[in-house]
Amino acid sequence: MIRSMTGYGSAKGTSGDLVITVEIKSVNNRFFDSSIRIPRLYSFAEETVNLRLQSAVARGKTDVFINIDSSKANDTTIVLNESLLEAYISAFKLMSDKYGLCNDAGVSMYSKLPDIFVTEKKEIDQESFICDLSALLDTALADFNEMRVREGEKLREDMLEKLKTIEFLAAEAAKRSPQTVSEYREKLYKRMCDLLGTAGVDESRILTEAAIYADKVAIDEELVRFSSHIGQFRTMLTGGGSVGRKLDFLVQELNREINTIGSKCTDVTMTRTVVDMKGELEKLREQIQNIE
C-alpha cells in the first residue's frame, strides 16, 4: 500500500515511576527530515529514536515530541554532609571554649548552615528506559503509519480516477489524429480545385502532400510511450511502498509526451484535448506531492 506523507500517531506508557507520552506528526517534504524533542536529561535516547524513525519513514518532515512526567518518581534523596557538619561542630565548640560563649547550637540551627545537605538524583537506568521508550515509540509509529495508509488509499483511488480520465483523453486524441489528415487532404483538394479546376488537380501530388502532413502530425509513438508510462504508474500504485519520487518522475515523462503531442496539433479539437490532458496531469502531480 502507498502511504501519505502526512500523519499523526501517539502512545502513552510508563518506565518505572516515569510517565512517558510520545507524539509523532509529519507533513510533506521532498526528503526525510526529522526533529526530536526530548528533555535534556534523557537526550541519551535521541539516537535510538532517530534510528527507529528512519526505519519507518522514508520521506516527509517528521516531528517527534517526547514528554516525561517524573512528578511521581521517587528519584531524589537528601544526604547529610557529615564531614562538613563535624567541622561546624568543632568550630562552634572552639568558639564556646575560647570565648566563654554558651554553645546553644541545635539541629534547627545546624540545618540552616550552607551546604549541610546535598540533594542527589537517582541514576537513570538508561538501558531499561530506552527499552520502554522504544516499545512506546513502536506503538506510536504503528498508529502513525495506520493513519498514513488510510490517507494513502484515498489518494490512490483519486489518482486512479484521474488516470482513467487522462487515458480517455489520450484515446480521443488517437481517434482524432487520422481524421485531421483526412480533413487536411480534403481541404487541400478543394483549394487546388478552386485554383486550377478539377481537370488541373494532380491526385498524386495531393497524396504526397497528405502523406507528408500525416508523418508530421503522427502521434503514434508518443501514444505508445504514454500508454507504457500509464501502465507503470498503475503498477506502482498497486505495489505500494515508497513510490512518491518514482511517480513524480513518471508524471514528468507523461507531461513530456503530452507537450510533444500538443506541438503536433494543427486542429482546434485536438488542442482542446491536449489542454484537458495537461489539466488532469497537473491535478495528478499535486496529489503525488502528498505520497511518501
N, C-alpha and C positions, 0 to 999 in steps of 0.2 A: 504493500500500500504506500501511496505517496503521503507526505506529511507537510502540513503548513509550517511556515517559519514562526507564526505567532501562536503562543500558547501560555498556559498558566497551570502550575501544579503546586501542591503544598502537603506537608506532613508534620505531625507533632508527636513527640515522644519524650522519653527520659533517658538519662545516663547517670546512674546513681541518684543523687539528690538534685541533679540539674534538670530543668525542663527546656527542651530544645524545640524550636519551631523553624522549619525550613520552607522557604517560598522561592519558586522559580518562575521567572517571567521572560518572555522573548518577543522580539519584533523583527521585522525584515532587515536583512543586511546582506551585502554581497558576499562577505566571507564570515567565518566563525569569529566571534568576538565575545569574550566573557568578562564579567565583573562580579567579584565575590566580596560580599560584605559580612565580616565575622568579627566579633570582639577581639581586640588585640591579644588578650590573654590566651586565646585559643587559635592564634594565627598559624600555629604549627600544623593545623589540619587543612590549611588552604590548598596545598599542593594536591592532597588526596581528593579534595572536592573538585578541583580543576580537571584532574585526570578522568574522574568519573563522568564529569560533564562532557568532556571531549569525546568519550566513547559513546555517548548517547545523542549528541547534537553535531550535525555536520556544518550547518550554516545558520546565521542569524545572530543578532545582538542579544545575548542571554545574560540576565542579571539573577544572581543567587543571593538571597537575604537569609542569614542565619542569626536568629535571636536566641540568647541563652539566659534563662532566668535562674539565678543562683540564690534567690532570697530564702529558700527553704533548705539550702545546703549548710551542713554543719562543718564548714571547712576553715573556720578561723579559731585560733587559740591564743590566749594571752599568757605569756611566760614572764615570771618574776626574774628580774636581772639580779641574781643573788650576789654576785661579786660587787656590783655597784652598791647594793643595799648594805653589805658589810662595810664597805668603805665609808658610807654615810654614817653608819652607827659608830664606827671608830672615831670619825671626825666629831660627832656630837659628844661622845664620851670624853674626848680630849678637851673639847671646849668647856665641858662641865667641870672636869677635874682641875684644869689650869686656871680657870677664871672664877670658879666657885659658883657657877650658874646651875640652876635647877634643870636637870635633864628630864623634861616632861614630854619628850617626843613619843608619839604612839603611832599605831597603824595608820590612823587618819592622816597624820602629818607626813609620814614616810611615803604614803601612796601618792601624795601630791608633788613629790620631788621629780625633777626631769629624768626621763628615760628609765624610771624604776620598772616599768612594764614594757614588754616588747610584744607587738602583735605579729603573729605568724600565720601565713596561709598554708593550708594543707597542700602538699604537692599533687599536681594533677596526674592521674594515671592516663598518659597520652594514648597508649595502645588501646585501652578499654574505651576511651572517649571516641577515638577515630572509628573503632568498630561500630559503636552505637550510632554515631553520626552518619556513617556510610549506609547503614540499614535504613535510616530515615531518609537519606538522600535518594536511595533507590526507590523508595515508596513515592517520594515527591516526583521523581523523574518518570515513574510509571504513570502517575496521574497527569503529568505534563504532556507526555507523549500520546496518551489516550485522547486528550483534547486536540492535539495537533493532527492525529489520524482522522478524527471526526471532521475537522475543518478541511483536511486534505481531500477527503472523499467528496465533499461538496464541491470543492474546486475541480476535482477530476471530472465529475458529472457535468459541470458547467463547460469545461474545456472540450469535452467530447461533443457536446451540442454545438459548440462554435466550430469544431472541425467538420461536423456534418454540413453546416451552412457554407463553409468555405469550399468543401467538396462539391456541393450542389452548384455553387457559382462557377467553379472550375469546369464542371460538366457543361454548364450553359455556354461558357467561352469556347469549349471544344466543339459544341454544336454550331455555334455562330461562325467560327473561323472559316469553314468551307463555303458558307453562304456568302461571306464577304467577297470571296474570289469569284463566285458565280455572278454576284451583283456587279463587281468590277468589270467582268467580261461583257456583261450586257450593256453597261454604261459606255464602255469603250467602243463597242459595236455601234451603239446609237450615235455616238459622236462622229465616228467615221462615216456613217451613213449620212448624217447631216452635212458633213463637209464634202464628201465625194459622191454621195448617192450609193444605192445598193450595188450597182454594177462595178463601182470602183473600189469596193472593200476587199482587201486581201485577207481571207479567212486564216491562212497560215500565220500571217503577222499578228492577227488578233490572238490566236492560240499561243504564240510565242510570248507576247506581252503578258497574257494571263498567267502563263507558266512562271515567268519571272516574278510577277506580282505574288503568286501563290508561294513561291520559295521565300520571298521577302517577309511575308506575314505569317508563315507557318509557325505554329506554337507546339507542335507535337513533342519535340524534345523537352521543352520546358514543362509540359504537362506530365510527361513520364517521370521526370525528376521530382516534380511537385507531388505526384502520387506516391513515390517512394518515400519522400520526407514525411508525408501524412501517415504512411504505414509505420514508420519508425516512431513517430510521435505517439501513436496509439499503443504500440508495444511497450514503450517506456511508461506510459500512464498505467498500463495493466500490470507491468512487472513491479513497479514501485521502487522504493529506495530513495537515495539522494540523487534526484534527476533534474533538479532545477536548472543547473548550468547547461546540461545537455539539451534540455528543452529550449532554453534561451538561444542556443546555437542553431537549433533546427528552425526556430522562428526567423532567425536572420537569413537562413537559406531559403525558406519559403518566401520571404519578402523579396529576396533577390530574383527568384523566378517570376514573381508577380510583376516586378518592375520591368523585367525583360518582355513579358507578355504585353505589358502596357506600352512599351516602346514600339511594339509592332502593330499596335492598334491604329486603324485608319477609319474606324467605324464608331459612331456615337454609342450604339448599344453595347459594343464590346468595351468601350471606355468606361461606361457606367458600371458594367460588371466588374471591371478591374478595380474601380474606386470602392465598390462594395466589398470586394475581397480584402483590400487593404484595411478597410474599416474594421472588419471582423478579425483580421490578423492582429490589429493593434489592441483590440479587446483581449485577445488571447495572450499577447505579450504582457499586458498589465496583470493578468491572473498569474502568469508564470513568476512574476516578481514576488509572489507570496509562497512559492514552493521551495522546500528545502533542497 
